[in-house]
C-alpha cells in the first residue's frame, strides 16, 4: 500500500518540476495548455529618400490605419525632379514640334549649300569679277606710278614742291597695294577652297542632316523607354516624401520632430501591428507530436477573465529549447521543449502586447 501511494506522489512531483523548468504548464488530457505573454509583430518604417521632416502627424501610443500618413518630408526638390521627368517623358512620346523640324530642315539645307559651294569651288562670275578688279587696280597702279615719276622729275628741277612729289608717291604705293590685294584674291578664287574647308563643310552638312532625320523620325523606342523609366523612378521617390502605415497598428516608438534631418533608409518609427498578435507557449518533446500548424486554440487573458479568444497554431519551432547537452534516457527527454507560436484572432483589438495569456490547444483532428 505504501508503495502504491508513493507512485502518484512521484509523478506529481515530476510534472511540477517540468512545469517550473519550462515556464509553462501542460495537461495530458484531451487538450494541451500553456501560458505566455502576448506579443505583437513590429514594423520599422522609414523613407528611401529621407530629407528634412516637414510634419509629424502622430504620436507614440496612437492607433493608425493602413495607408495613414505618419510623417511628411519637405518635397520641393522631389517635385522639381518629378516635373522634369514628366516633361522629358511627354517630349519623348510626342516627338519634336513642327517648328523644330522646320528649323532643322532649314539648317540642313543651308549646310548642304555651303558644302556644295566649297566642293564645286568659286563661281566663274566671281572669278571674272575678281579679274576685272585686278585690271582696274593694275591701271590705277600704272597711272599713279607715271604721275609719281613725272612729279619726281619736276621736283628735282624745283618746278613742283616736295609735298606734291610725296603725295604722288603715296598715291602710287597705295595703288600698288590694291593691285597686289586684287591679284591675291584672283589667285585664291582660281585655286578654290582648301581641302580642310571642304571637309569641315561636309561634316557640318552630315551633322545637320542627321539632326533633321532624328527630328522627323521622332524619339527611338529605347529613348521613350528610358524616359518612362526615369519618370517611374522619380514617381517612386516622390511617394517616399511621406511615411505611411503599412497596416493597422499602434505607434510604439517615434522620436523625431519637424526640422529633423533623416538619412535615406533610416528607421523613423516602430509600429505594432494590431492584427498580428500572438502568444508563444512551450510544449515538451513528449507531447509535440500532438501539435499541428493550423490547430485551433482558445486564449484567455487576465484583463478579460470571462472571455475566450480564438486562435490557431501559426508556427512550431524546429529546434528544442532548454535541452541538456547529453540526453541519454527517456526521463530526461521530458525536459526538451519546443516553442509554439499561437496567433490570436481579436477583431475588437482589446488584446494588447504585454498581457499575460493562457492557451488551450484543442485536440488536433
C-alpha positions as CSV (number, residue, x, y, z in Angstrom):
1,X,0.0,0.0,0.0
2,X,2.8,2.4,0.9
3,X,4.5,1.7,-2.5
4,X,1.2,2.4,-4.4
5,X,0.8,5.6,-2.6
6,X,4.4,6.8,-3.4
7,X,3.9,6.4,-7.2
8,X,1.3,9.2,-7.7
9,X,3.4,11.4,-5.4
10,X,6.5,10.9,-7.6
11,X,4.5,11.6,-10.8
12,X,3.0,14.8,-9.4
13,X,6.5,16.0,-8.3
14,X,8.0,15.2,-11.7
15,X,5.2,17.1,-13.5
16,X,5.6,20.1,-11.2
17,X,9.4,20.2,-11.7
18,X,8.9,20.1,-15.5
19,X,6.4,23.0,-15.4
20,X,8.8,25.1,-13.3
21,X,11.6,24.3,-15.7
22,X,9.8,25.3,-18.9
23,X,8.0,28.3,-17.5
24,X,4.6,26.9,-18.8
25,X,2.1,24.3,-17.7
26,X,0.6,21.4,-19.6
27,X,-2.1,18.8,-19.2
28,X,-2.0,15.3,-20.8
29,X,-5.8,15.1,-21.2
30,X,-7.7,15.9,-24.3
31,X,-6.0,19.3,-24.7
32,X,-2.6,20.9,-24.2
33,X,-2.4,24.1,-22.2
34,X,0.3,26.7,-21.7
35,X,1.0,30.2,-20.6
36,X,2.9,33.1,-22.1
37,X,2.9,36.8,-22.8
38,X,1.1,38.4,-25.7
39,X,3.4,39.8,-28.3
40,X,2.8,41.8,-31.5
41,X,4.8,41.8,-34.7
42,X,6.6,45.1,-35.1
43,X,7.3,47.1,-38.2
44,X,10.2,49.6,-38.6
45,X,9.1,52.2,-41.1
46,X,11.1,54.9,-42.8
47,X,11.8,56.6,-46.2
48,X,14.0,55.5,-49.0
49,X,14.9,59.2,-49.8
50,X,15.0,60.8,-46.4
51,X,15.4,64.5,-46.1
52,X,14.1,67.3,-43.7
53,X,10.9,66.4,-41.8
54,X,8.1,68.8,-42.5
55,X,5.3,67.4,-40.4
56,X,4.8,64.7,-37.7
57,X,1.2,63.7,-37.7
58,X,1.1,61.0,-35.0
59,X,2.4,60.5,-31.5
60,X,3.6,57.4,-29.6
61,X,0.6,55.3,-28.5
62,X,-1.7,56.5,-31.3
63,X,-3.6,53.8,-33.3
64,X,-3.2,54.2,-37.1
65,X,-4.9,52.6,-40.1
66,X,-3.3,51.2,-43.2
67,X,-2.2,54.0,-45.5
68,X,-2.4,56.7,-42.9
69,X,0.3,59.4,-43.2
70,X,2.7,59.3,-40.2
71,X,5.4,61.7,-41.3
72,X,5.9,64.0,-44.3
73,X,9.1,65.5,-45.7
74,X,9.9,68.7,-47.4
75,X,9.3,67.8,-51.1
76,X,10.4,70.8,-53.1
77,X,13.4,69.1,-54.7
78,X,11.4,65.9,-55.4
79,X,8.6,68.0,-57.1
80,X,11.1,69.7,-59.3
81,X,12.8,66.4,-60.3
82,X,9.4,64.8,-61.0
83,X,8.2,67.7,-63.1
84,X,11.4,67.5,-65.2
85,X,10.9,63.7,-65.7
86,X,7.3,64.2,-66.8
87,X,8.3,66.8,-69.3
88,X,11.0,64.6,-70.7
89,X,8.6,61.6,-71.0
90,X,6.0,63.7,-72.8
91,X,8.6,65.1,-75.2
92,X,9.9,61.6,-75.9
93,X,6.5,60.2,-76.6
94,X,5.2,63.1,-78.7
95,X,8.4,63.8,-80.6
96,X,9.5,67.2,-81.8
97,X,7.3,70.1,-82.7
98,X,6.7,71.1,-86.3
99,X,8.6,74.3,-85.9
100,X,11.6,72.4,-84.5
101,X,11.6,70.1,-87.6
102,X,11.3,73.1,-89.9
103,X,14.2,74.8,-88.2
104,X,16.3,71.6,-88.5
105,X,15.3,71.3,-92.2
106,X,16.4,74.9,-92.9
107,X,19.8,74.3,-91.2
108,X,20.4,71.2,-93.2
109,X,19.6,72.9,-96.4
110,X,22.0,75.8,-95.6
111,X,24.7,73.4,-94.6
112,X,24.2,71.4,-97.9
113,X,24.5,74.6,-100.0
114,X,27.7,75.6,-98.2
115,X,29.2,72.2,-98.7
116,X,28.4,72.1,-102.4
117,X,29.8,75.6,-102.8
118,X,33.1,74.6,-101.3
119,X,33.2,71.3,-103.2
120,X,32.5,72.9,-106.6
121,X,34.7,75.9,-106.0
122,X,34.0,79.6,-106.7
123,X,31.7,80.6,-109.5
124,X,33.1,81.7,-112.8
125,X,31.4,85.0,-112.5
126,X,33.1,85.6,-109.1
127,X,36.5,84.8,-110.8
128,X,35.7,87.2,-113.7
129,X,34.7,89.9,-111.3
130,X,38.0,89.4,-109.4
131,X,39.9,89.6,-112.8
132,X,38.1,92.9,-113.6
133,X,39.0,94.3,-110.2
134,X,42.7,93.3,-110.8
135,X,42.6,95.1,-114.2
136,X,41.3,98.3,-112.6
137,X,43.9,98.1,-109.8
138,X,46.6,97.5,-112.4
139,X,45.5,100.5,-114.4
140,X,45.5,102.7,-111.3
141,X,48.9,101.4,-110.3
142,X,50.3,102.3,-113.8
143,X,48.7,105.8,-113.7
144,X,49.9,106.7,-110.3
145,X,53.4,105.3,-111.0
146,X,53.7,107.5,-114.0
147,X,52.3,110.5,-112.1
148,X,54.9,109.9,-109.4
149,X,57.7,109.6,-112.0
150,X,56.7,112.9,-113.5
151,X,56.4,114.8,-110.2
152,X,59.7,113.3,-109.1
153,X,61.4,114.8,-112.2
154,X,59.8,118.1,-111.8
155,X,60.7,118.2,-108.1
156,X,64.4,117.7,-109.0
157,X,64.1,120.8,-111.1
158,X,62.3,122.7,-108.4
159,X,59.3,123.1,-110.6
160,X,56.9,121.5,-108.1
161,X,57.0,121.4,-104.4
162,X,58.4,118.4,-102.4
163,X,55.0,117.9,-100.9
164,X,53.4,117.4,-104.3
165,X,56.1,114.9,-105.1
166,X,55.4,113.0,-101.8
167,X,51.7,112.9,-102.4
168,X,52.2,111.4,-105.8
169,X,54.5,108.8,-104.4
170,X,51.9,107.9,-101.6
171,X,49.2,107.5,-104.3
172,X,51.3,105.2,-106.3
173,X,52.2,103.0,-103.3
174,X,48.5,102.8,-102.3
175,X,47.5,101.8,-105.8
176,X,50.3,99.1,-105.9
177,X,49.0,97.6,-102.6
178,X,45.4,97.5,-104.0
179,X,46.8,95.8,-107.1
180,X,48.6,93.2,-105.0
181,X,45.4,92.5,-103.0
182,X,43.4,92.1,-106.1
183,X,45.9,89.7,-107.5
184,X,45.8,87.6,-104.3
185,X,42.0,87.5,-104.4
186,X,42.0,86.3,-108.0
187,X,44.6,83.6,-107.3
188,X,42.5,82.4,-104.3
189,X,39.3,82.2,-106.4
190,X,41.1,80.3,-109.1
191,X,42.6,77.8,-106.6
192,X,39.2,77.2,-104.9
193,X,38.6,76.2,-101.3
194,X,41.2,74.4,-99.2
195,X,40.6,70.6,-98.5
196,X,40.1,71.2,-94.8
197,X,37.4,73.8,-95.5
198,X,35.6,71.3,-97.8
199,X,35.9,68.6,-95.2
200,X,34.6,70.9,-92.4
201,X,31.6,71.9,-94.6
202,X,30.9,68.3,-95.4
203,X,30.9,67.3,-91.7
204,X,28.6,70.2,-90.8
205,X,26.2,69.1,-93.6
206,X,26.1,65.5,-92.4
207,X,25.5,66.6,-88.8
208,X,22.6,68.9,-89.7
209,X,21.1,66.1,-91.9
210,X,21.3,63.6,-89.1
211,X,19.6,66.1,-86.7
212,X,16.9,66.6,-89.3
213,X,16.3,62.8,-89.6
214,X,16.2,62.5,-85.9
215,X,13.6,65.2,-85.6
216,X,11.5,63.8,-88.4
217,X,11.6,60.2,-87.1
218,X,10.9,61.2,-83.5
219,X,12.3,59.5,-80.4
220,X,13.6,56.0,-80.6
221,X,11.7,53.3,-78.6
222,X,14.7,52.9,-76.3
223,X,14.7,56.6,-75.6
224,X,11.0,56.5,-74.8
225,X,11.5,53.5,-72.5
226,X,14.4,55.3,-70.8
227,X,12.2,58.5,-70.3
228,X,9.4,56.4,-68.9
229,X,11.7,54.5,-66.5
230,X,13.2,57.8,-65.3
231,X,9.6,59.1,-64.7
232,X,8.6,55.9,-62.8
233,X,11.8,56.2,-60.7
234,X,11.0,59.8,-59.8
235,X,7.4,59.0,-59.1
236,X,8.5,56.3,-56.6
237,X,10.9,58.7,-55.0
238,X,8.1,61.3,-54.7
239,X,5.9,58.8,-52.9
240,X,8.7,58.4,-50.4
241,X,8.1,62.0,-49.3
242,X,5.6,60.5,-46.9
243,X,5.9,57.7,-44.4
244,X,2.7,55.6,-44.4
245,X,1.5,53.0,-42.0
246,X,1.6,49.7,-44.0
247,X,-1.2,48.2,-41.9
248,X,-3.5,48.8,-38.9
249,X,-1.1,49.3,-36.0
250,X,-0.1,51.1,-32.8
251,X,2.7,53.6,-32.8
252,X,5.2,52.3,-30.3
253,X,8.4,54.4,-30.9
254,X,8.5,57.8,-32.7
255,X,11.4,60.1,-31.7
256,X,11.5,62.7,-34.5
257,X,10.4,66.3,-34.8
258,X,9.7,68.8,-37.6
259,X,13.0,70.1,-38.9
260,X,15.0,66.9,-38.2
261,X,17.2,65.7,-41.0
262,X,16.8,61.9,-41.6
263,X,19.1,59.8,-43.7
264,X,17.7,57.6,-46.5
265,X,16.5,54.2,-45.5
266,X,16.8,55.1,-41.8
267,X,14.1,53.7,-39.5
268,X,11.9,56.5,-38.2
269,X,9.2,54.8,-36.2
270,X,8.3,51.4,-34.8
271,X,4.7,50.1,-35.2
272,X,3.0,47.2,-33.5
273,X,0.5,45.5,-35.9
274,X,-2.9,45.2,-34.3
275,X,-3.9,42.2,-36.4
276,X,-0.7,40.3,-35.8
277,X,-0.7,39.5,-32.1
278,X,0.4,36.1,-30.8
279,X,1.5,34.3,-27.7
280,X,4.3,31.8,-27.5
281,X,4.0,28.7,-25.3
282,X,6.3,25.7,-24.8
283,X,5.3,22.1,-25.3
284,X,7.6,19.2,-24.1
285,X,9.1,16.9,-26.7
286,X,7.0,14.0,-25.5
287,X,3.8,16.0,-26.4
288,X,4.9,17.9,-29.5
289,X,3.5,15.2,-31.7
290,X,0.0,16.3,-30.8
291,X,0.5,19.8,-32.2
292,X,-0.1,20.8,-35.8
293,X,0.2,24.1,-37.7
294,X,-3.3,25.5,-38.1
295,X,-4.6,23.7,-34.9
296,X,-7.3,25.7,-33.2
297,X,-6.7,27.2,-29.8
298,X,-8.6,29.1,-27.0
299,X,-6.9,32.0,-25.3
300,X,-7.7,33.8,-22.1
301,X,-6.1,37.0,-20.8
302,X,-6.2,38.3,-17.3
303,X,-7.7,41.6,-18.5
304,X,-10.8,39.8,-19.7
305,X,-11.1,36.7,-17.5
306,X,-14.6,35.8,-18.6
307,X,-14.0,36.0,-22.3
308,X,-12.3,33.4,-24.6
309,X,-10.5,34.5,-27.7
310,X,-9.9,32.1,-30.6
311,X,-6.6,31.5,-32.2
312,X,-4.6,29.0,-34.2
313,X,-1.1,27.5,-34.2
314,X,1.0,29.5,-36.7
315,X,4.5,28.1,-36.2
316,X,6.3,25.3,-34.4
317,X,9.9,25.8,-33.7
318,X,12.2,23.3,-35.5
319,X,14.7,23.2,-32.6
320,X,14.2,22.4,-29.0
321,X,15.0,24.7,-26.1
322,X,16.1,24.1,-22.5
323,X,17.8,20.9,-23.8
324,X,20.6,19.3,-21.7
325,X,23.8,18.6,-23.5
326,X,23.6,14.9,-23.4
327,X,20.2,13.2,-23.3
328,X,20.5,9.5,-22.5
329,X,17.2,8.4,-21.1
330,X,13.5,8.9,-21.8
331,X,13.1,10.5,-18.4
332,X,15.5,13.3,-19.4
333,X,13.7,13.9,-22.7
334,X,10.7,15.3,-20.9
335,X,12.8,18.5,-20.3
336,X,13.2,19.1,-24.0
337,X,10.6,21.7,-25.1
338,X,9.5,23.2,-28.4
339,X,8.2,26.8,-28.8
340,X,4.8,27.0,-30.4
341,X,3.5,30.3,-31.8
342,X,-0.2,30.8,-31.4
343,X,-1.8,33.6,-33.4
344,X,-4.8,35.4,-31.6
345,X,-7.9,36.4,-33.6
346,X,-9.1,39.6,-32.0
347,X,-11.1,41.9,-34.3
348,X,-12.0,44.1,-31.3
349,X,-8.3,44.9,-30.7
350,X,-8.7,44.5,-27.0
351,X,-5.8,42.1,-26.5
352,X,-2.7,44.1,-26.3
353,X,1.0,43.3,-26.4
354,X,2.4,42.6,-22.9
355,X,-0.8,41.0,-21.5
356,X,-0.4,37.6,-19.8
357,X,-2.4,34.8,-21.6
358,X,-3.3,31.2,-21.0
359,X,-3.6,29.0,-24.1
360,X,-5.5,25.7,-24.6
361,X,-4.8,23.8,-27.8
362,X,-7.9,21.9,-29.0
363,X,-7.2,18.3,-29.9
364,X,-6.0,18.1,-33.5
365,X,-8.5,16.4,-35.8
